[in-house]
Each structure stands twice: as C-alpha cells, then as structure tokens.
Amino acid sequence: MMSKKILITGGNGFVGHHVIEHLLKNTDWNIINIDKMSYASLGFDRLKDIKAYDEKRVLNLTTDLTKPLSEGVKKEVGEIDYILNIASESHVDNSITNPREFVDNNVQLVLTMLEYARELKSIGKPINRFIQFSTDEVYGTAPKDVNYKEGDRYNPGNPYSASKAMQECLCYAYSNTYQLPIQITNTMNVLGERQHPEKYLPLCMNKIISGDTLSIHSNPERTKAGTRFYIHARNVADALLYIMTNVDETLDNIDSDKGKFHIVGEKELDNLELAKLIQKSVNKVKGYEDKKLVYEMTDFHSSRPGHDLAYRMSGKKMESLGWYHPTTIEESIDKIVKWTLQEENKKWLSL
C-alpha cells in the first residue's frame, strides 16, 4: 500500500491500540495518536506493550478533544490522509450514573474532529476520509430474528448509545452541509488482549480463576442470558483497514445505508455460552486445568433499564464487499486467554 498518514483519536484505548498495532504490522503508514489519557486509556501502557510498536512511525499527542484543537497540536499533526475517530467514553454503567458529563464528552469530541476536517478542506488540504467508529447499540435492543441493516432507524436505550447516535447524526449533517467524505462503522462487542478488567472477558477470567460467582446478564425470569455477536479487536482493525483502502462509498443523506458499514462477529453467543468458552480456554492452560465456572443469572435490566438483552446487526454488506473474519471467535478466545495467563501478561487482569 502507498504510504499514508492517519490521525487516530483514542489510540491509547482498548480498540484504538489494537488498530495502531494492526496498522504497524500491515502498512507503512505514519500514525498520529490523540488521546486525553482518561482512566480507560491506562496511560501509554497498552502502546508500550505492543511488540511491533515503532516510535518513528507513531506520534502521541495528549489533548482534551472536547475543546477545539490548539494551533500547536495542528502544527504537530500536519497534513493527513485519514481521520479515524475512535475516542469516546464507552462504559454503559458510567453513562447511566453520570449522563450529562458522559454525553457532553462524546458529542463535543466528534464536533471537534469534524470541525478540524472542515478546516482542512477550507485551507486546501482536504482529507481522503473521515471514519467515525460507532456501536451496534444505536439501534437499541433487537427483537428475536431481527438483524438491523445499515441505515435502519435509531432507537438508543441508554445515555451511552444515545451519545453514539448523536455522533452519527453530526456526521450525516457535516457530510451533507460541508460535503466531507465521511464513513461510519458500527461494531459489536469487542474482545482482545489488554482489555480493562471491568469488561466481560477479563471479568470472567478473574471469576473463574478465583472461584467467585459470575453474574450473567439475563431476562427478568433469569432463564435466558443476554446475547451478543462478540468479535476480536484484531478483526475489527482488519475491517477498518479494509474499508479505508477498498471502499470509496461515503455518507449520503438520501440513501441512509450509503457510507455505513457493520463490523459484526461471525455468530451470536449468549453471555453464558461465552463464559463457558472462556472457562474451556482457561482449562487448556497449564496450572489452570481444574478451574470451574460458578455463575448466577441476574436480571440487570429491571433494576437498571438500559442494559439491553440482545443486539443484532446484519454483516451481509461487508461480506458483499469482500471482507471476511480472519479468525473465529473460538480461536480468538483461546489466543486471548493463553496470552493473558502468561506470567508477564497477568498484570492486565489486576489493573
């Protein structure tokens, strides 16, 4: 691939650092990473842990994206080919507890980056593409046998998903008003190495190893676990790169599915099935063969509305464009667990 320069926001975060790793391994692109260094970024720990990390190709800048970019930051960034806006607060519980601060952060930061893209166009240095990283949750909970397609209506069920829908709406507005070349990706629940211990997979691992009881998100009757299409962050990064380098289609306000792309796990799993897969992978590691899964079904939604039971999206558009999953979910979980339980990597379970 011809050398490019990409600005990534939130590159210290879980998904962001996997994208940076993937670009370092599969392109010769130079990368600008802008991150405000919140609790979820874990400083530069994730980036430092990447064996492929190359400080000659990655420039890290720390700034609060809820405010316009300073002239100094713009000077350091220089001319760029792509903006990949991954940065967002993403913990649903935090959005329920403190919605004002949460929503304000997510809306203001995308506004900052869209304004920057507009400014670059106005001074004769337009970018090739602005990619907004979004979530399946903008569509809300999915009834049985419903797989939302690109362009379907929004129905967010909590402040987090509402803030992501707002981000998408601003992207449509800037595409239409200022003719910016924007694409939106919607991604399912993401797994991978170096994930924050509050997230489901490392939480499961900790509970299995310690023998503590794992709470499984379920329906009010506690008979059916919530379901998701889980996907490895490496597969997500591969799909993002595929879209940037192979797909020219951008947002169109008349055809609402244009410029939208669903990055979906290859199959649906409920949270109990996933926990059992994680236990199976843990048991394959020497010294952990006897670890058991102890769990209870818990009705989160009734006590805290906003924890949707099921999300589903169709991945047929990406299939039609020629993209496929590099690895299966079972292979991914095996790899994550084996990697995490290596002595030098156990630190990621107890941050």
N, C-alpha and C positions, 0 to 999 in steps of 0.2 A: 504494500500500500504506500502511496505517496505520503511523505511526511506532513503531518498536520499539527495544529496547536489547539488544545481543548481546555476550556475553563470548566472545572467541576466544582460545584458547591457541595459542602458536606462530605468532603473526601476523607476526613478522619473517622467518619461514622462507619457503621457496620456494612451497609451496602456500598457506600462510597469507596471504602478502602479496597473492597473486592473488585470494583470497577477499575480502580487505578492499577491493581495488580494484574488484571486481565489485559489492560492496555499496554502495560510494560512488557508483558510476555508475548503479545500478539501484534504489536505495531511498533513503529519507531517514532510515534508522536511525542511531542513535548506536552507536559501537563501543568496547568496552574490549578492549585487546590486552595479554595477559600473556605474556611471553617471558623465558626465563632468560638469553638472549644467549650461547648456545654458539657454537662456531666456525661452525656451519652457518647461523646467523641472519645473519651478516655485519653485526652491529650494527643500525643503522637504515637502512643503505644502500638496501635494496630499497624500503622505505616512502618514503624521501625521493625516490626516483627515479620514483614514481608521479605523473603529471601531475594526476590527479584527487584527490590527497591533500588532505584538509581537516582541519587540526589542531583545528578547532572541533568536529568530529564524532568524532575518534579520540583516546582517552586511552590512552597507552602506560605500562604498569607492568612493572618488572623484578623478578622474584622466582623462586626455585627451587621448582618445583611438587612436588618430591619431599618437601617439608615442608608441613605444614598452612598455609593462608593466614593471615597475621597479621591482627590486628584493624584495623590501619591500611589494609591492602590491601582488606579487606572494606568498610571505610568509603568508600574511593575508588570501589569498584565500585558500591555502592548496589543498588537494585532492578533486576533484569534479566528479560528475557523468554526469552532463549535462552542456552545454553552450547554452544559448538561446540568440541570438544576435538580439535584437530589436532596439538598438540605431541607429539613423540616423536623419539627417535633413530631414524634410518631407514637408515643405511648398513650393508648386509649384511656387508661385509668387517670393519667395526668390531665388529659383533656376534660374529663368529667369533673375532676376535683377543682381545676382552675381554668375554666374555659376562656375567660377574657384574655389572659396573658398568652395562652396557647394559640388561640385563633389569630390574635394580633400578630404574633411572631410569624406564623405560616403565611398569612396574607401579605404582610409587609415585605417579607424577603423575596417573594416571587415578583412583587411590584418593583422592587429594586433591580432585579435582574432583567426584567422586561424593559424597564426604562433604560438600562445600560445598553441593551441590544438596540433599542430605538435610537439612542445617542450615536452608537457606532455607525448605524445606517446614515444618520443625518450628516456625519462628517466624512462620508465616502469610504468607510471601512466596514461594510456590512458583513455579518457572519453568514456562513453557509446554512446553519441550522441552530435552532433553539429547541432543546428537548426537555420537556417537563416530566419528571418522574412522579407518577401518581399511583393510586391504590385501587384495588377491587372494591373497597368499602364505600366508594362514592355512589355505587348502585344500591346499597343497602342489602338487607338480608334477602336471600334468594329462596323463593318457594320451591318445592320439590319439582325436579325435572326442568327448571328454568336455568339457562346459561346466558347471562347477559352478553349482548354483542356490542361492538364498538358503536358509539352513538346513541345507545339506549338512554332513557331518562335518568336523571339523578334522583336518589332517594336516601341521603345520608342519615344514619341512625344515631350518631353521636357527634360531639363537637370536633373530634379529630377528622372524621370523614367529611363533615361539613366544610372544614377548613381546606381540605384537599379538593373538594368540588369547587370552592371559591377560587383556588389556584387555577383550576382548569378553565373556569369561566373567564378569568382575566386573560388567559392565553388565547381563547377564542376572540375576545374583544381586541387584543393587540394585533392578532393576525388580520382581523377584518379592518380595523381602523388604520393601522400603520403598515399593513402588508409585510409583516415579519414572517419569515419561514419557520413555522413552529410545528413541532410534533409532540404528542402526548402518549406516554406509555402507562398502562395500568398493570400492576403486578400483584400477584397473590402473596400469601405469607412466605417470607424468605428465611431460609436456614443457612448456616455455614459456620466456619471456624471464626473464633474471636467474637462471638455474639455475646451481648451483655447478659449476665446471669439472670436478669429479670425476665428474659424471653423464654419461650416454651421449651425448646430443645435443651438448653443448658439447665433449665429448671428441672426438667425430667431427669437428666443425668444426675444432678445433685440429690434428688429424692431417691432414685434407685440405689445410688452408692451408699447413702446414709441409712436407707431403710425407712425413711419418713413417708408419711402418706401424701400422695399427689392428688390434688383436686382436679377433677376432669369437668370442664365446662359442658353442661348438658341441658336438656329441656326441663321444664318445671316438674315433670313426673320423675326425673332422674333415671330415665330408661334409655335415652339416646344421646350420645355425645355430639358436640358440635363438630362440623366438618369444614375442611379447607383443602385447597389444591396447593400443597407445600412445594416449594421449589428452592434449589440451591442458589446462593448468590452468584456463584460462578456461571450458572446457566443464564441468570438474569443479565449479567455483564456481557455474555456472549450474544444474547438477543439485542441488547442496546447497541453493541458494535455492529451487528448485522444490519440493523435499521439505519444507522448513521452512514454506512458505506454502500448499502444496496438499495435503499428505498428513498425516492425523491418526493413522494406524496406528503403534502403538508395540510394543515387545517383548512377547512372550507366551511364557512358558516351555513351554506346552503345544504351541502351534503355532510351531515354531522358525523358520519363514520370516517370521513377522509382525514388522514393525519393522526388517527387514533389507532393504537396497537396494544393488544392484550398479550402480556407475557405470563403464561399460565403453566402451572405444574402439570405433569403428564397424566395424573389421575387423582381422584378425590379420596381423601383419607379422613376418618373421624379422629378426634384427638386421642381416643383410647387406642385405636389401631396404631397411631403414630408412637404413642408411649410404649406399646409392646414391641414395635420395630426398634426403638431406641434401646429397650432392655435387651433384645436379642443381640444387638450390636455390642452393647456393654459386655455381655456374657462371652463374646468372642475374644475379648482382651485378657491376656494372662493376668491372673490375680483377681479377676472380677467375675469368674465363671459362676459363682453362686449367688450373685446379686438378684434380688426379687423386685418386682413392681407391686407396691402396695398403693391402692387408689380408692377414692370415693367419688361418686358422681355428685356434682354440685350445681345447683341452679343459680348461676350468676345473674342472669338477665332479670329475674323478678326483683332482686334486691337492688340491682344497678342497671336499669334499662340502658341499652347502648352496646351491650355485649351480644352482638348478633350471633345466631346459632349456625348459620351457613352463608358462605359467599360462593358464588359460581360465576365464571366468565367463560365465554367461548374462546378457544385458541385457534379456531379454524383460519382466521385471516393470516396469522403468522405462518401457519402451515402452508397456505396457498402462496405465500411469498418465498417459500423455500427454506424456512428456518425450522430446525428440529432440536430436541433436547440432547446436549452432548452426553449427559449421564442420567440414569434413572434415580428416583427418589431413594430406593433401597441402597444403591451404590453410594449415593451422596451421604446418607446417614451413616453407613459403615465407615466411610472416609472421615467424616467429622468426628465421630466418636473415637476412632482409633487415634487420630491426630491429637484430640483434646486430652486423652488419657496418657499420652507420652509425658514423661516427667517434666520436661521443660515447658510443656504447654498447659499443665494443670492449673496454673495461675489464672487462666481465663474462666475457671469455674468459681472463683472466690474473690472477685474484684471488690 
